Amino acid sequence: MNPAAVTHTAVDPTVTNHPVTSRTIFSGIQPTGRLTLGNYLGALGRFVDLQHTARCVFCVVDLHALTVVHDPKELRRLTREIATLYLAAGLDPAVCVLTRQSDLPAHTELMYLLESTAYVGELSRMIQFKEKGRGRPRTRVSLYTYPVLMAADILLYGSTEVPVGDDQRQHVELARDLAIRFNRTYGPTFVVPELSPATVGARVMDLQNPTTKMSGSAPADSLGSIRLLDPPEVIVRKISRAVTDASPDVGYDPENRPGVSNLLEILAGCTGEADPAALAGKYDGYAALKRDTADAVVGVLKPLQNRYAELVADPAHVDATLRLGAERARELAAPTLAAARTAIGL
């Protein structure tokens, strides 16, 4: 049997409102920093639409945060904040599965089975390890192996699609390679997932250094990152001080004019405009562009921030959502893990 043709038959009977579809989508966010506008345009906002078109599992992947030095209390706080932001953004636990990775031992159990399928050479080529760990003292083993955990996250739920940006493409390719290798070696077990390409605005760049991605782990006083919970006046100030260039006109050219192009992509992502270049012709100067971009960002984030404040005031609701999500995720994951254990000889 062609491994790519393997179908996933596990259905969560407790999720009664998911659409009848063969599509299953998994995505997760690491609690290693405050979520930014890039996380919303590239992930959260997109998830809200996806939940009505496919069976979806959205996860706070807190185990991935253990690959670097961290404060346990801060990890728990950020995990909680991201779970709350999932709900505030509009994800509906009656339609999709919202879960915390560490609540399901199945993730780490499947990881080991996949580690027993992976090769040292392919993990050594992973970008994160090459850039952040190779040759450095006190590099954690988990930084080397976590791409296999990411593969387990994806394959555990029979995911057919993984909506990630280009910076995560290599990890999805590894998940595909491990699924195909396991299927060929031990028999049809895993669905081979496809990467779902990023949309406009999915790769939001730093406002002060537009050649690097906007980061949630930037210092608290950074003017380059717009955090989802930044007050409106802070958002306006950051965008008004965004780096552009010396040219007096507004033009879309990401390679040669990254600053102004980043603003146009942010504006496009917040207004639903498919073509950032089409927006450039509407502006004679940067002041109006920055004003409209700030207004658009504030307008997009205001409902999320209002709902977040309501959820923080009702912590029992978030707790109940995570408990229910863990139960549903276990039911979805159990058939795949059992099949993998049997196939590999356990």
C-alpha positions in Angstrom: 0.0 0.0 0.0 1.2 3.5 -0.8 2.0 5.1 2.6 0.5 8.4 1.5 -2.8 6.7 0.9 -3.2 5.5 4.5 -6.5 6.8 5.9 -7.2 7.7 9.5 -10.4 6.3 10.9 -10.3 7.5 14.5 -13.1 9.9 15.2 -13.7 11.7 18.5 -17.3 11.0 19.4 -17.4 13.8 22.0 -16.8 16.5 19.4 -20.3 16.6 17.8 -20.0 19.8 15.8 -16.9 19.1 13.7 -17.5 19.1 10.0 -17.8 15.8 8.1 -14.4 15.8 6.4 -11.4 13.7 5.8 -9.1 16.7 6.6 -7.4 16.7 10.0 -5.3 19.7 11.0 -2.8 19.9 13.8 -0.9 23.0 14.9 0.8 24.1 18.1 2.4 27.1 19.6 5.4 27.1 22.0 5.1 29.0 25.3 8.6 30.5 25.0 7.5 34.2 24.8 4.5 36.5 24.5 2.4 36.0 21.4 2.8 38.6 18.8 0.9 40.0 15.8 2.7 37.5 13.7 1.3 34.7 15.8 -2.2 36.0 15.2 -1.9 36.6 11.4 0.0 33.4 10.8 -1.7 31.1 13.2 -4.5 32.1 15.6 -6.6 34.1 13.1 -6.2 31.4 10.6 -7.2 28.7 13.1 -10.5 30.4 13.7 -11.5 29.8 10.0 -9.9 26.4 9.8 -11.9 25.0 12.7 -15.1 25.1 10.6 -13.5 23.3 7.6 -11.7 20.3 9.1 -11.2 18.3 12.3 -8.7 20.4 14.2 -6.4 19.9 17.1 -4.7 23.0 18.4 -2.1 22.5 21.1 0.0 24.6 23.5 3.3 22.6 23.0 4.8 23.2 26.4 7.2 20.3 26.2 9.0 22.0 23.4 9.8 24.9 25.7 12.1 22.6 27.8 14.7 22.6 25.1 16.2 25.8 26.5 16.9 27.4 29.9 13.5 28.4 31.3 11.8 29.5 34.6 9.2 26.9 35.5 6.8 29.5 36.9 7.1 31.6 33.8 6.5 28.5 31.6 3.3 27.7 33.5 2.2 31.4 33.2 2.9 31.6 29.5 1.2 28.2 28.8 -1.9 29.5 30.6 -1.8 32.8 28.7 -1.6 31.1 25.3 -4.4 28.7 26.1 -6.5 31.7 27.1 -5.5 33.6 23.9 -6.6 30.5 21.9 -10.1 31.0 23.3 -10.0 34.8 23.1 -9.2 34.6 19.4 -12.4 32.7 18.7 -11.5 29.0 18.8 -14.5 27.0 19.9 -13.9 23.9 22.1 -17.2 22.6 20.9 -15.9 22.5 17.3 -12.1 21.9 17.7 -9.8 20.2 20.2 -7.8 22.6 22.4 -5.2 20.9 24.5 -1.9 21.2 26.4 0.8 18.9 25.1 2.1 17.8 28.5 -1.4 16.5 29.5 -1.0 13.7 27.0 1.9 11.1 27.7 1.1 9.8 24.2 3.2 12.6 22.7 6.4 11.4 24.3 5.6 7.7 23.9 5.2 8.1 20.2 8.2 10.3 20.1 10.4 7.4 21.3 8.9 5.1 18.7 9.8 7.6 16.0 13.2 8.2 17.5 13.7 4.5 16.9 12.9 5.3 13.2 14.9 8.5 12.8 18.6 8.8 11.8 21.3 10.9 13.6 22.2 12.5 10.3 18.8 13.9 9.6 18.5 15.4 13.1 21.9 16.9 12.8 20.8 18.8 9.7 17.8 20.5 11.5 18.2 24.2 11.4 17.4 24.9 15.1 20.2 22.6 16.3 22.7 23.8 13.7 22.1 27.5 14.7 21.5 27.2 18.4 23.1 24.0 19.7 25.8 22.4 17.6 29.2 22.8 19.2 27.9 24.7 22.2 28.5 23.5 25.8 25.4 22.7 27.8 23.2 22.3 24.8 20.3 20.2 25.9 19.7 16.8 24.3 16.1 17.8 23.9 17.1 20.6 21.5 18.6 17.9 19.2 15.6 15.5 19.5 12.6 17.9 19.7 12.0 17.7 15.9 11.0 14.1 16.5 8.6 15.2 19.2 7.1 17.7 16.7 6.7 14.8 14.3 5.0 12.8 17.0 2.6 15.8 17.7 1.6 15.8 14.0 1.4 12.1 13.3 -0.4 11.2 16.6 -3.7 12.7 15.4 -3.6 11.5 11.8 -3.0 15.0 10.6 -3.5 15.5 6.9 -2.4 19.2 6.9 0.0 21.3 9.0 -0.4 25.0 8.7 3.0 26.4 9.3 5.3 29.0 7.8 8.5 28.5 5.8 10.6 28.5 9.0 8.9 25.2 10.1 8.9 23.6 6.7 11.9 21.4 7.5 10.2 20.0 10.5 7.1 19.0 8.6 9.3 17.4 6.0 10.9 15.3 8.7 7.5 14.2 10.0 6.6 13.1 6.4 9.9 11.2 6.1 9.5 9.4 9.4 5.9 8.5 8.6 6.8 7.1 5.2 9.8 5.2 6.6 7.8 3.7 9.5 5.0 2.7 7.1 7.4 1.0 4.7 9.3 -0.8 7.5 6.5 -1.9 9.7 3.3 -1.6 7.7 0.7 1.2 7.1 0.3 3.1 10.3 0.5 6.9 9.8 -1.1 9.4 7.6 1.6 11.3 5.6 0.8 15.0 6.2 1.0 17.9 3.8 2.4 21.4 4.6 -0.3 24.0 4.3 1.4 27.2 2.9 1.4 30.4 4.9 -1.0 33.2 4.0 -0.3 36.9 3.5 1.0 38.5 6.7 2.0 35.1 8.2 5.6 36.1 8.4 5.5 39.5 10.2 8.9 41.1 10.6 10.4 43.1 13.4 9.4 46.8 13.2 12.9 48.0 14.0 14.8 45.3 12.2 12.6 44.2 9.3 15.1 41.5 8.1 14.3 39.4 11.2 11.0 37.8 12.3 8.9 39.5 15.0 9.7 37.7 18.2 7.7 37.1 21.3 10.9 36.6 23.4 12.1 40.2 22.6 12.7 42.4 25.6 9.6 43.9 27.2 10.5 47.4 26.1 11.3 46.4 22.5 9.7 48.7 19.9 10.0 45.9 17.2 7.4 43.4 18.4 3.7 44.0 18.7 2.3 41.7 21.4 -1.3 40.6 21.3 -2.0 42.2 24.7 -0.3 45.5 24.0 -2.6 48.4 24.8 -3.8 50.4 21.7 -1.5 53.4 22.6 1.5 51.1 22.7 0.6 49.6 19.3 0.3 53.1 17.8 3.6 54.2 19.2 5.5 51.1 17.9 4.1 51.4 14.4 4.7 55.2 14.3 8.4 54.5 15.0 8.7 51.6 12.6 11.7 51.6 10.3 11.0 52.4 6.7 13.7 53.8 4.2 15.0 56.9 2.6 12.8 56.7 -0.5 9.9 59.3 -0.3 7.4 57.0 -2.1 5.6 53.9 -0.7 6.5 50.8 -2.6 6.3 47.0 -2.0 9.7 45.4 -2.4 10.5 42.9 0.4 14.0 42.3 -0.7 15.2 45.9 -1.2 12.7 47.8 1.0 11.8 45.4 3.9 10.6 48.0 6.3 7.8 49.6 4.3 7.0 46.2 2.8 6.5 44.8 6.3 4.0 47.6 7.1 2.1 46.8 3.8 2.0 43.1 4.7 0.7 43.9 8.2 -2.0 46.2 6.7 -2.9 43.5 4.1 -3.1 40.8 6.8 -5.3 42.9 9.1 -7.7 44.1 6.3 -7.9 40.9 4.2 -6.2 42.4 1.2 -4.6 39.6 -0.8 -2.0 41.7 -2.5 0.2 44.0 -0.3 1.6 45.6 -3.5 -1.9 46.8 -4.4 -2.0 48.8 -1.2 1.2 50.7 -1.9 -0.4 52.8 -4.7 -2.9 54.2 -2.2 -0.3 56.1 -0.3 1.8 59.1 -1.0 3.9 58.9 2.2 4.7 56.9 5.2 2.6 58.9 7.8 -0.7 57.9 6.3 0.4 54.3 5.8 1.6 54.0 9.5 -1.7 55.6 10.7 -3.9 53.2 8.7 -1.7 50.2 9.7 -2.0 51.1 13.4 -5.7 51.6 13.1 -6.1 48.2 11.4 -4.0 46.4 14.0 -5.8 48.0 16.9 -9.1 47.1 15.3 -8.2 43.5 14.8 -6.8 43.0 18.3 -9.5 44.9 20.3 -12.1 42.1 20.3 -9.4 39.6 21.2 -8.2 41.7 24.1 -11.7 42.3 25.4 -12.5 38.6 25.4 -9.1 37.8 27.0 -10.0 40.1 29.9 -13.3 38.3 30.4 -11.6 34.9 30.4 -9.0 35.9 32.9 -11.8 36.9 35.2 -13.3 33.4 34.8 -10.3 31.0 35.3 -12.6 28.0 35.9 -13.7 28.2 32.2 -10.2 27.9 31.0 -9.5 25.0 33.4 -12.6 23.1 32.2 -11.7 23.7 28.6 -8.2 22.2 29.1 -9.6 19.2 30.9 -12.1 18.5 28.2 -9.5 19.1 25.5 -7.2 16.5 27.1 -10.0 13.9 27.2 -10.8 14.5 23.6 -7.2 14.5 22.5 -6.6 11.1 24.3 -9.5 9.6 22.4 -8.2 10.8 19.1 -4.6 9.8 19.8 -5.2 6.3 21.2 -5.9 4.4 18.0 -2.8 5.8 16.3 -0.5 5.1 19.3 -1.9 1.6 19.6 -1.3 0.9 15.9 2.2 2.2 16.1 3.1 0.0 19.2 1.7 -3.1 17.5 3.4 -2.4 14.2 6.8 -1.9 15.8 6.5 -5.1 17.8 5.4 -4.0 21.3 
